[in-house]
Amino acid sequence: MILNFCSYVQWVPGSDVLVAQNRNSLCVWYNIEAPERVTMFTIRGDVIGLERGGGKTEVMVMEGVTTVAYTLDEGLIEFGTAIDDGNYIRATAFLETLEMTPETEAMWKTLSKLALEARQLHIAERCFSALGQVAKARFLHETNEIADQVSREYGGEGTDFYQVRARLAMLEKNYKLAEMIFLEQNAVEEAMGMYQELHRWDECIAVAEAKGHPALEKLRRSYYQWLMDTQQEERAGELQESQGDGLAAISLYLKAGLPAKAARLVLTREELLANTELVEHITAALIKGELYERAGDLFEKIHNPQKALECYRKGNAFMKAVELARLAFPVEVVKLEEAWGDHLVQQKQLDAAINHYIEARYGSMGIGASKDTKGSFYLHSSSSFILHIYIFLNFDRNTASKYYPLVAQHYASLQEYEVRKSPFLQHEAMQ
């Protein structure tokens, strides 16, 4: 599965090292956990077997009539054997004698993972140091000091101490497990301290709320101050909103350049809608940010339909504009439908556009558009023929008839003769 044209494959006896042949290549995996890390030798024959003894391992290759031995790295093989035996101290000793190569780096990573699982923390610390992961090595060093102190004072395995278990959970980024371990020991302060150190203030405050901690309000103030110091106005606004301070939240949203969020909050609270100055400030910010549709929603909510309609039109929110106009400005509906059609033409939504021209009762616009860029849409799709007929049937024949030849000529240029021969078009074209 991991090697094409494989003619030979075998485990090295007493280890997890894998040897295989691929045509003229001898492939060796010293760490099968990292299959991409493969050591390769060029050979001129076929592998016929493995021999291990006297402290060395050789791959026997028949090259013509001669048998040639290729010696493998015994140190790397011994590492695999030590891992299989669970002897991590021996595995560490072997790795320390080797130079850092991609193969040995993969082995250090494997050993670090296994050592953590076995709670052999001193070995895990050594692994992270070898890999150059300084933060993890330092964190484990501090953890080891706690475990060693507990072992000296109380005996037994210091790794079973709750602080050690919690720190190992933190090392794996399983913060909820670490929190649970702390709270099982009623170590609320330590759980909160963990989250504060990580700047996970939401979780810290949640713990304080759950346990009724007396420093809850102080924590909230500290969190808010940290958000402001780090210029996270949006998150600070969300915090103020969750605490019921709508005015402060809106101020922060506007400061963060998020007028849409401020508008959303205002639209949900009647007491904020009653604040005329506040609403004007938000709508001005929305218009400045070209968020016309949201500004129109806000104007409509405060019963200013004229401003709402203007914003809807600027934002091309024609559906809302037409709905509002039907109630407040019926005479504007026709113009809005025409503008809606123009907008759809610009968006290449041709069939949809003609329907709005029809709604606007602009028969001459819908038919005569073939003469200009505004309405040439319907001449670009033969599927619009039914719409042509709809126009022909629903508008004044004298007005529409002068455009029949033009439509017929267009379909002729597309070689769509069946359409051109329509009784409607044929009759008028002949005239």
Buried (B, 14 or more C-beta within 10 A) or exposed (E): EEBEEEEBBBBBEBBBBBBBBBEEBBBBBBBBBBEEBBBEBEBEBEBEEBEBEEEEBBBBBBEEEEEBEBEBBBBBBBBBBBBEEEBBEBBBBBBEEBEEEEBBBBBBBBBBEBBBEEBBBBBBBBBBBBBEBEEBBEBBBEBBEBBBEBBEEEEEEBBEBBBBBBBBBBBEEBBEBBBEBBBEBEBBBBBBEBBBEEEEBEBBBBBBEEBEBEEBEEBBEBBBEBBBEEEBBBBBBBBBBEEEBBBBBBBBBBBBEBBBBBBBBBBEBEEBBEBEEBBEBBBEBBBEBEBBBBBBBBBBBBEBBEBBBBBBBBBBBBEBBBBBBEEBBEEBBBBBBBBBBBBBBEEEBBBBBBBBBBBBBBBBBBBBBBEEEBBBBBBEEEEBBEBBBBBBEEBEEEEBBEBBBBBBBBBBEEEEEEBBEBEBBEEBBEE
